[in-house]
Amino acid sequence: MEETIEQTLTFFRLPRQHHKHLKSTNMLERLNEEIRRRTYVVRIFPNAESCLRLVRALAVETHENWMEANRYINMDDLREHKKLALRQAA
């Protein structure tokens, strides 16, 4: 643990506004619910590959929607945080 303490505490170097989003699994739970809902509609898959195709399509769709619409984490805050850290280090 002592060897990797630097990586372990990286979380605390990020802006405080990001903490609530990073420690939450809401996005993952939402994706799992959507997969459950869509597979329930299909009910029986002819093979494992067809189920995997559906899950991949949902993951891609979710990723595209997330990239276009939502800003889950405001990267401007992170840029400002990094600028302040660089100024303090200098």
Secondary structure, 3 states (H helix, E strand, C coil): CHHHHHHHCHHHHCCHHHHHHHCCCHHHHHHHHHHHHHHHHHCCCCCHHHHHHHHHHHHHHHHHHHHHCCCCCCHHHHHHHHHHHHHHHC
